[in-house]
Amino acid sequence: MDAFDPDEPAILHDRVSGSIITWTADQADDYRRASRLRGDGTVAWKAYVFDGWGNVLGG
């Protein structure tokens, strides 16, 4: 998750719910301010624990 750019559209996998979250960068500032990198490489933000992401343009 360290390569995830919150300013770019993406899809994120939430470990807590097991679902895919569509990211539109509307909350990028809050993500940068409030997210926390965890020791296992995941990122905790709000009620989510993101453990993977993908570029919506296929990159």
C-alpha positions as CSV (number, residue, x, y, z in Angstrom):
1,M,0.0,0.0,0.0
2,D,3.0,2.3,0.2
3,A,2.8,3.0,-3.5
4,F,-0.9,4.0,-3.4
5,D,-1.4,7.6,-4.5
6,P,-4.7,8.9,-3.0
7,D,-4.8,11.6,-5.6
8,E,-5.4,9.0,-8.4
9,P,-8.6,7.0,-9.0
10,A,-8.2,3.4,-7.9
11,I,-9.9,0.4,-6.5
12,L,-9.0,-0.6,-3.0
13,H,-9.5,-3.9,-1.1
14,D,-10.9,-3.5,2.4
15,R,-9.7,-6.4,4.6
16,V,-12.4,-5.7,7.2
17,S,-15.4,-6.2,4.9
18,G,-13.7,-8.2,2.2
19,S,-15.0,-5.8,-0.4
20,I,-13.7,-3.6,-3.1
21,I,-13.9,0.2,-2.6
22,T,-13.9,2.6,-5.5
23,W,-11.6,5.5,-4.8
24,T,-12.2,8.8,-6.5
25,A,-9.6,11.0,-4.7
26,D,-12.3,13.2,-3.1
27,Q,-11.0,12.2,0.3
28,A,-7.3,12.3,-0.5
29,D,-6.4,15.1,2.0
30,D,-8.2,13.2,4.8
31,Y,-6.5,10.0,3.8
32,R,-3.1,11.6,4.0
33,R,-3.8,13.2,7.3
34,A,-5.6,10.3,9.1
35,S,-4.4,7.0,7.6
36,R,-1.9,4.9,9.5
37,L,0.5,2.4,8.0
38,R,0.4,-0.8,10.0
39,G,3.2,-3.2,10.6
40,D,1.9,-5.8,8.2
41,G,1.9,-3.3,5.3
42,T,-1.9,-2.6,5.4
43,V,-3.3,0.9,5.9
44,A,-5.9,1.7,8.5
45,W,-8.2,4.6,7.5
46,K,-11.6,5.3,9.1
47,A,-13.3,1.9,9.4
48,Y,-11.2,0.4,6.6
49,V,-8.1,-1.7,6.5
50,F,-6.7,-1.5,3.0
51,D,-4.5,-4.4,2.0
52,G,-4.4,-4.0,-1.8
53,W,-5.2,-1.6,-4.6
54,G,-5.4,-1.4,-8.4
55,N,-5.3,1.3,-11.0
56,V,-8.7,1.7,-12.5
57,L,-7.0,2.3,-15.9
58,G,-5.4,-1.1,-15.8
59,G,-1.9,0.0,-14.8
